[in-house]
Structures are given as C-alpha cells and as structure tokens.
Amino acid sequence: MKQLAILSIARRRRLLNDEVLTALAESSWEILDISGSDVTDVGLATVANVCSNLRAVDISRCEKITNAGVSKIVSHCLSLEILRCGGCPRSEFTARRCLNLLKPKLNTLEEDSWEELDTLDIGGGAESLRWLVWPKIDDNSKETLAAECPRVTINPQPSLYDLSGSKVPVEALASVPLDHSIVEDVDPKTWAVSAAPRRPVAPSNPNDPPEIPIAERFRLAYVEREARLAPKRAKRERQQRRRAERDYMMNDIDARSIALASQASRNLRKS
C-alpha cells in the first residue's frame, strides 16, 4: 500500500514515468492508475509481468502508450475487470486500436478431447473485462463493443446493475479517480507543486555523492511523513476509543447501572 501511495503522489505531481513505475511495482497490486503520466509501453509491459493480479487499470491521457502496451496488460493480467482509457487524442486513438484486444477469441484447438483442454486454450482476449470507462467513445466503437462484447458495460453509472445483479464497483465510475482510496487520507499538500522559479543547475562535481533516484526520494519522504503523523494518529485513536467507551456507558443500561453502582460504592467508602 505504501508503494501505491508513493505512485499516486508521483502521478499527481506529474513525475510518474517508467523509472518510477518499475521501481515501485509490487506483485500484490490490484489497481494501477497511471493516467496522465509519461509511462510508455516499456513500463506498462514491465508492470504487466510483475503485477499479474491487476483487476483495474487506468491508462487515460497517456500519450506514450499504444495498443502494444495494452496487449501486454490484457495477456498477462487475466483478472482484469476494469479498464479506463481515452481522454486525449493519442489515448483516444490507442483505445480504438485496442478494440480487437477486447473481443473474445477462439484459439486453435489441437487436443483430442474436451477433457484435455485448458481454459486458456478455448478463449483469448480480455475475458475478465466487465467495465470499460471511455467517456468520449465514438459511435462506431460503441456499436462494435455492444455487438461483439455484450459482457462489457461502457461508461457505467452509479445506479447501474449488470446481468448478475452486482453493483457497479467504485473503480468503474469516471467521476472517481481510480487511486482515490489510496490517497484519501493523505494531505493534498503532499503533491502540491511549488510555483517558485527554478534555479540554474550548477555543473556536477565528480566528487559529489550520487543523486538519490526519484523513487527513493519519494519513499524517504513518505517514511518521514508517516513518522511525523504517527503521534497524532495515536492520539486520535485514543480519543476515539474513549469516546466509544463513553457512548457505550451512556447508551447501555447494564453498563450504566454498573458504573453508577461503582460510583455510589466509592462515595460510601469516602463517607
């Protein structure tokens, strides 16, 4: 979760690229929001190999990602349910080029009996995809997907239900950033970009220590922030615990009776 938080902050500060992404990637990730970043097909392919459990991916407004990168995500992340795309001319073009990747396919079967077939032998394409967030989808693409991918819901709304009766996941709502839950407790000042003018960069000295990679700087900043906020969180948890105990004592008759009896007993002993 910490790595994802660092990734989300880097994206918001417009510092997310292949180097940062590949340095932070973890196999436990289930969501990936690289929208509006400088990530390329190379970085996306690397993440597809590492994070094979991804179920929601946002590549909208990514000008350096093509259908080749999306193909890696589709082929390696077999649990992919939600895909966000479009948002800029290049990303719109990539989304249209990816239509064939989303269509179900029947592979060439060479086994002698059905018992010997594996699920992967029967079908291909984005078999698990159920939600496609593409706000400016063109009519032709929409008709194609509706005809050939009826299992995929395009631009779902909060009140929409699919055929199985399951509610639309919040990750499939265009109005909510995909990585919102990752940074909802993080102060927005963390990713605020200073408007101060840049100072001229002095020539590097070969005797100077090597510059810390940007991913490591983000990690250190996150660790420092966690250490700084830990006392405040502990205090807040104690206050919440005391408040809960007080509410319990006020609302529970038995607990209130015991408390009153204990107080009366102390008063009698003092007298």
DAVENKA-V442358 format. One record per residue. N is the residue number from 0. OMEGA is omega in degrees with one decimal (999 if undefined). NEAR is the number of other C-alpha atoms within 12 Angstrom. D_FIRST is the distance of its C-alpha to the first C-alpha in whole Angstrom. Layout:
n = {N | N}
omega = {OMEGA | OMEGA}
near = {NEAR | NEAR}
d_first = {D_FIRST | D_FIRST}
//
This chain:
n = {0 | 1 | 2 | 3 | 4 | 5 | 6 | 7 | 8 | 9 | 10 | 11 | 12 | 13 | 14 | 15 | 16 | 17 | 18 | 19 | 20 | 21 | 22 | 23 | 24 | 25 | 26 | 27 | 28 | 29 | 30 | 31 | 32 | 33 | 34 | 35 | 36 | 37 | 38 | 39 | 40 | 41 | 42 | 43 | 44 | 45 | 46 | 47 | 48 | 49 | 50 | 51 | 52 | 53 | 54 | 55 | 56 | 57 | 58 | 59 | 60 | 61 | 62 | 63 | 64 | 65 | 66 | 67 | 68 | 69 | 70 | 71 | 72 | 73 | 74 | 75 | 76 | 77 | 78 | 79 | 80 | 81 | 82 | 83 | 84 | 85 | 86 | 87 | 88 | 89 | 90 | 91 | 92 | 93 | 94 | 95 | 96 | 97 | 98 | 99 | 100 | 101 | 102 | 103 | 104 | 105 | 106 | 107 | 108 | 109 | 110 | 111 | 112 | 113 | 114 | 115 | 116 | 117 | 118 | 119 | 120 | 121 | 122 | 123 | 124 | 125 | 126 | 127 | 128 | 129 | 130 | 131 | 132 | 133 | 134 | 135 | 136 | 137 | 138 | 139 | 140 | 141 | 142 | 143 | 144 | 145 | 146 | 147 | 148 | 149 | 150 | 151 | 152 | 153 | 154 | 155 | 156 | 157 | 158 | 159 | 160 | 161 | 162 | 163 | 164 | 165 | 166 | 167 | 168 | 169 | 170 | 171 | 172 | 173 | 174 | 175 | 176 | 177 | 178 | 179 | 180 | 181 | 182 | 183 | 184 | 185 | 186 | 187 | 188 | 189 | 190 | 191 | 192 | 193 | 194 | 195 | 196 | 197 | 198 | 199 | 200 | 201 | 202 | 203 | 204 | 205 | 206 | 207 | 208 | 209 | 210 | 211 | 212 | 213 | 214 | 215 | 216 | 217 | 218 | 219 | 220 | 221 | 222 | 223 | 224 | 225 | 226 | 227 | 228 | 229 | 230 | 231 | 232 | 233 | 234 | 235 | 236 | 237 | 238 | 239 | 240 | 241 | 242 | 243 | 244 | 245 | 246 | 247 | 248 | 249 | 250 | 251 | 252 | 253 | 254 | 255 | 256 | 257 | 258 | 259 | 260 | 261 | 262 | 263 | 264 | 265 | 266 | 267 | 268 | 269 | 270}
omega = {179.1 | 179.6 | 178.7 | 178.4 | 177.5 | 178.7 | -178.6 | 178.2 | 178.4 | 178.6 | -178.8 | 177.8 | 178.7 | 178.6 | -175.3 | 177.2 | -177.9 | -177.2 | -179.5 | -176.8 | -177.5 | 178.2 | -175.7 | -171.5 | 177.6 | -176.2 | -177.1 | -177.1 | 174.3 | 175.7 | 178.5 | 178.0 | 177.7 | -176.1 | 178.1 | -176.2 | 177.4 | 178.5 | -179.9 | 177.5 | -179.2 | 179.4 | -179.8 | 178.3 | 178.3 | 179.2 | 179.0 | 178.5 | -177.0 | -173.1 | -176.1 | -179.0 | -179.3 | 177.1 | 178.1 | -177.2 | 176.2 | 178.0 | -178.5 | 178.1 | 175.4 | -174.3 | -175.9 | 179.2 | 179.5 | 179.0 | 177.7 | 177.8 | 178.7 | 178.8 | 178.7 | 178.7 | -178.1 | -175.1 | -177.0 | -176.8 | -173.1 | 177.7 | -176.5 | -179.1 | -173.5 | 177.1 | 176.5 | -177.1 | -179.5 | 176.2 | 175.8 | -175.3 | -178.3 | -179.6 | 175.8 | 178.8 | 178.9 | -179.7 | 178.6 | 179.2 | -176.2 | -176.9 | -178.9 | 178.7 | -176.3 | -178.7 | 176.0 | -178.1 | 171.8 | -178.5 | 176.7 | -176.9 | -177.7 | -178.7 | -176.9 | -177.3 | 179.4 | -178.4 | -177.1 | -177.3 | 172.9 | -179.4 | -178.7 | 178.6 | -173.8 | -174.7 | 175.6 | -177.7 | -178.6 | -173.2 | -176.9 | -175.5 | 179.8 | -175.6 | 177.7 | 178.9 | -178.2 | -170.4 | -175.8 | -179.5 | 179.8 | -174.7 | -178.4 | 179.3 | -179.8 | 178.9 | 179.2 | -179.8 | 179.8 | -178.0 | -172.7 | 178.3 | -176.8 | 179.9 | -176.5 | 175.7 | -176.5 | 178.6 | -178.4 | 177.5 | -175.6 | -175.9 | -174.4 | 176.0 | 178.0 | -175.7 | -178.7 | 179.0 | -179.0 | -177.7 | 178.5 | 178.9 | -177.1 | 178.6 | -178.5 | 179.5 | -176.2 | -177.1 | -177.8 | 176.8 | -176.9 | -177.4 | -177.7 | -176.8 | -178.1 | -174.2 | -176.9 | 178.3 | -178.5 | 178.6 | 179.7 | 178.4 | -179.8 | -178.3 | 176.1 | -178.4 | -179.4 | 180.0 | -178.2 | -179.7 | -179.5 | 175.9 | 177.9 | -178.5 | 179.5 | 177.9 | -177.9 | 177.9 | -178.6 | 179.3 | 179.1 | 176.6 | -179.0 | 179.8 | 180.0 | 178.5 | -175.9 | 178.8 | 179.6 | 177.8 | 176.9 | -179.4 | -179.7 | 178.3 | 179.7 | 179.1 | 179.3 | 179.1 | 179.1 | 179.5 | -179.1 | -176.8 | -176.8 | 179.0 | 179.4 | 178.8 | 179.0 | 178.8 | 179.4 | 178.4 | 177.8 | 179.0 | 179.1 | 178.4 | 178.8 | 178.3 | 178.6 | 178.6 | 179.3 | 178.0 | 179.2 | -179.6 | -178.2 | -173.4 | -178.4 | -175.3 | -178.0 | -179.2 | 179.5 | 179.0 | 179.3 | -179.5 | 179.2 | 178.6 | 178.9 | 179.2 | 178.0 | 179.0 | 178.2 | 179.7 | 179.1 | 179.7 | -180.0 | -179.8 | 999}
near = {22 | 24 | 31 | 36 | 36 | 37 | 44 | 42 | 38 | 40 | 38 | 28 | 25 | 21 | 29 | 32 | 33 | 29 | 25 | 35 | 41 | 30 | 25 | 35 | 35 | 25 | 22 | 19 | 31 | 31 | 42 | 47 | 45 | 46 | 38 | 32 | 36 | 29 | 37 | 32 | 30 | 26 | 34 | 44 | 30 | 29 | 40 | 37 | 26 | 26 | 33 | 30 | 27 | 34 | 35 | 39 | 39 | 45 | 45 | 39 | 32 | 37 | 29 | 31 | 41 | 33 | 33 | 24 | 32 | 43 | 31 | 30 | 45 | 41 | 29 | 29 | 37 | 29 | 27 | 38 | 33 | 43 | 45 | 47 | 45 | 34 | 25 | 24 | 20 | 22 | 34 | 31 | 27 | 33 | 42 | 28 | 23 | 31 | 34 | 24 | 28 | 39 | 28 | 25 | 19 | 14 | 16 | 12 | 17 | 12 | 13 | 8 | 9 | 12 | 10 | 13 | 16 | 15 | 15 | 20 | 18 | 20 | 21 | 25 | 32 | 36 | 31 | 29 | 36 | 36 | 40 | 45 | 40 | 38 | 27 | 26 | 28 | 18 | 14 | 13 | 26 | 25 | 17 | 21 | 31 | 19 | 16 | 20 | 28 | 22 | 23 | 35 | 32 | 35 | 30 | 28 | 23 | 18 | 14 | 20 | 16 | 20 | 13 | 10 | 9 | 12 | 19 | 28 | 27 | 24 | 35 | 39 | 31 | 31 | 18 | 19 | 30 | 35 | 36 | 25 | 18 | 25 | 28 | 16 | 15 | 22 | 16 | 15 | 14 | 25 | 23 | 17 | 16 | 10 | 6 | 7 | 7 | 8 | 6 | 6 | 7 | 7 | 8 | 10 | 10 | 8 | 8 | 9 | 8 | 9 | 13 | 12 | 15 | 24 | 31 | 21 | 21 | 32 | 26 | 18 | 22 | 29 | 18 | 14 | 21 | 21 | 14 | 13 | 17 | 14 | 13 | 14 | 16 | 15 | 13 | 14 | 14 | 14 | 14 | 14 | 14 | 14 | 14 | 15 | 17 | 16 | 15 | 17 | 18 | 17 | 13 | 15 | 13 | 13 | 17 | 18 | 16 | 15 | 19 | 16 | 14 | 14 | 14 | 14 | 13 | 12 | 11 | 10 | 9 | 8 | 7}
d_first = {0 | 4 | 5 | 5 | 6 | 9 | 10 | 10 | 12 | 14 | 15 | 17 | 18 | 20 | 19 | 17 | 19 | 19 | 19 | 16 | 14 | 15 | 14 | 11 | 11 | 9 | 11 | 9 | 8 | 10 | 11 | 12 | 13 | 16 | 18 | 21 | 20 | 22 | 20 | 23 | 24 | 23 | 20 | 19 | 21 | 19 | 16 | 18 | 19 | 16 | 13 | 16 | 15 | 14 | 16 | 15 | 16 | 17 | 20 | 22 | 24 | 23 | 27 | 26 | 25 | 28 | 28 | 28 | 24 | 24 | 26 | 24 | 21 | 23 | 25 | 22 | 19 | 22 | 19 | 19 | 20 | 20 | 21 | 21 | 24 | 27 | 27 | 29 | 32 | 31 | 28 | 30 | 32 | 30 | 29 | 33 | 33 | 30 | 32 | 33 | 30 | 29 | 32 | 33 | 35 | 37 | 37 | 40 | 41 | 43 | 43 | 46 | 45 | 42 | 41 | 40 | 38 | 34 | 32 | 31 | 35 | 35 | 33 | 31 | 29 | 26 | 27 | 24 | 24 | 25 | 24 | 25 | 24 | 27 | 28 | 31 | 32 | 36 | 38 | 39 | 36 | 35 | 38 | 37 | 34 | 36 | 38 | 37 | 33 | 34 | 31 | 29 | 29 | 29 | 27 | 27 | 28 | 26 | 29 | 29 | 29 | 30 | 32 | 31 | 30 | 26 | 25 | 23 | 20 | 18 | 16 | 20 | 22 | 22 | 23 | 19 | 16 | 14 | 11 | 13 | 10 | 7 | 10 | 13 | 12 | 13 | 16 | 17 | 19 | 16 | 17 | 21 | 23 | 26 | 29 | 31 | 33 | 32 | 34 | 36 | 35 | 37 | 38 | 35 | 37 | 37 | 37 | 34 | 30 | 28 | 26 | 22 | 20 | 18 | 15 | 16 | 17 | 14 | 12 | 15 | 15 | 12 | 13 | 16 | 15 | 13 | 16 | 18 | 17 | 17 | 20 | 20 | 18 | 20 | 23 | 22 | 21 | 24 | 26 | 24 | 25 | 29 | 29 | 28 | 31 | 33 | 33 | 33 | 36 | 38 | 37 | 38 | 42 | 42 | 39 | 41 | 45 | 43 | 42 | 46 | 48 | 46 | 47 | 50 | 51 | 49 | 52 | 55 | 54 | 54 | 58}
//
